[in-house]
Amino acid sequence: MEKVNVAFLSLGSNLGDRESQITQAIETMSAHNINLIGNSSFFYSEPMGFDSENHFCNICIKVTTTLEPLVLLHRLKSIEQVFGRTKKSINQVYEDRVIDIDLIFYNKISLESPELTLPHPEWNKRPFVYWPLLELVESLNI
């Protein structure tokens, strides 16, 4: 039997129908062996790290998966591409995006690789991750 892993993800969008795109991305995850356990409410914020007139909508979710961390990361990036994300932020240069999915925590592991750092190194410096994550953890009594 495959091991079931727990992960926390942050999703955000600041282009188009933000809430709908986030909801559809979450629904798409189940076809990729990423199963929703719980979610925060939507959190709205101004862009952080770049200038834009488009405010962000963010949400944090708890999921289960049998995927290993790097495989999970690749699946999340493929979902971003399906929704129109064409490039990732490089060297903390950010821009508007249809969807952004970040892997924040995976089980209780720490990992550093060229592709993935766990826990996400910026999660506690980003209010749009911190506050929805806190709400989610409190609602699940974790």
C-alpha positions in Angstrom: 0.0 0.0 0.0 1.3 3.4 -0.9 2.1 5.9 1.8 -0.4 8.8 2.1 1.3 12.1 2.6 -0.1 15.4 3.8 0.7 18.7 2.1 -0.3 22.3 2.5 -0.5 24.4 -0.6 -1.0 28.1 -1.3 -2.9 29.2 -4.5 -3.2 32.7 -5.8 -4.4 34.6 -8.8 -4.6 38.2 -9.8 -5.8 38.0 -13.4 -9.3 37.2 -14.7 -11.9 35.5 -12.6 -9.6 34.8 -9.7 -11.9 32.8 -7.4 -13.1 30.6 -10.2 -9.6 29.9 -11.5 -8.5 28.9 -8.0 -11.5 26.7 -7.5 -11.1 25.0 -10.9 -7.3 24.4 -10.2 -8.3 22.7 -6.9 -10.9 20.6 -8.6 -8.3 19.6 -11.3 -5.9 18.3 -8.6 -8.1 15.3 -7.8 -7.4 13.9 -11.3 -3.7 14.1 -10.4 -3.8 12.2 -7.1 -4.0 15.3 -5.0 -7.1 15.2 -2.8 -8.6 18.1 -0.9 -9.0 17.7 2.8 -9.8 21.4 3.8 -9.4 25.0 2.7 -9.3 28.5 4.1 -11.5 31.2 2.9 -10.3 33.5 0.1 -7.9 36.2 1.2 -7.4 39.4 -0.8 -4.3 41.4 -0.9 -2.2 43.9 -2.9 0.6 42.5 -5.0 3.8 42.0 -2.9 7.2 42.4 -4.5 5.9 44.2 -7.7 3.6 46.9 -8.9 0.2 46.0 -10.4 -3.3 47.4 -10.3 -4.6 43.8 -10.0 -5.1 42.6 -6.4 -4.6 39.0 -5.6 -7.0 36.4 -4.3 -5.3 33.6 -2.3 -6.3 30.5 -0.5 -4.5 27.8 1.4 -5.5 24.1 1.2 -4.6 20.9 2.9 -4.3 17.9 0.6 -3.4 14.2 0.8 -1.4 12.5 -1.9 0.8 9.4 -2.5 3.1 11.5 -4.7 6.6 12.2 -3.5 7.6 15.9 -3.0 9.3 16.6 -6.4 6.6 14.6 -8.3 3.9 16.7 -6.5 5.8 19.9 -7.4 5.9 18.9 -11.1 2.2 18.0 -11.1 1.3 21.4 -9.6 3.4 23.2 -12.2 1.7 21.2 -15.0 -1.7 22.3 -13.5 -0.5 25.9 -13.6 0.4 25.5 -17.3 -3.1 24.1 -18.0 -4.5 27.3 -16.6 -2.3 29.5 -18.7 0.8 30.1 -16.5 3.6 30.5 -19.0 6.6 31.3 -16.8 7.7 31.2 -13.2 9.1 34.1 -11.2 12.8 34.3 -11.5 15.2 35.7 -8.8 12.1 37.1 -7.0 11.0 39.2 -10.0 7.3 38.8 -10.0 4.5 39.7 -12.4 0.7 39.3 -12.8 -0.4 35.6 -13.0 -3.5 33.6 -13.8 -2.6 31.0 -11.2 0.3 30.3 -8.8 0.5 27.2 -6.7 3.1 26.9 -4.1 4.0 23.8 -2.0 4.3 25.2 1.5 4.6 22.0 3.7 4.9 18.3 2.9 4.5 16.0 5.9 7.0 17.3 8.5 10.0 17.1 6.3 12.8 19.6 5.6 14.2 19.4 2.1 16.7 21.6 0.1 17.3 20.9 -3.5 17.9 23.1 -6.5 14.2 22.6 -7.4 12.4 22.6 -4.1 12.9 23.8 -0.5 10.6 22.6 2.2 9.1 24.1 4.1 8.7 26.9 1.6 11.3 29.5 2.7 9.1 32.5 2.4 5.8 31.2 3.8 6.0 33.1 7.2 7.0 36.4 5.5 3.9 36.4 3.2 0.7 37.5 4.8 -1.3 36.1 1.9 0.1 32.7 2.9 0.3 33.1 6.7 -3.2 34.3 7.4 -5.1 31.8 5.2 -2.8 29.0 6.5 -3.5 30.0 10.1 -7.3 30.1 9.4 -7.1 26.6 7.8 -5.1 25.1 10.7 -7.5 26.5 13.2 -10.6 25.3 11.3 -9.1 21.7 11.2 -8.1 21.8 14.9 -4.5 21.0 14.0 
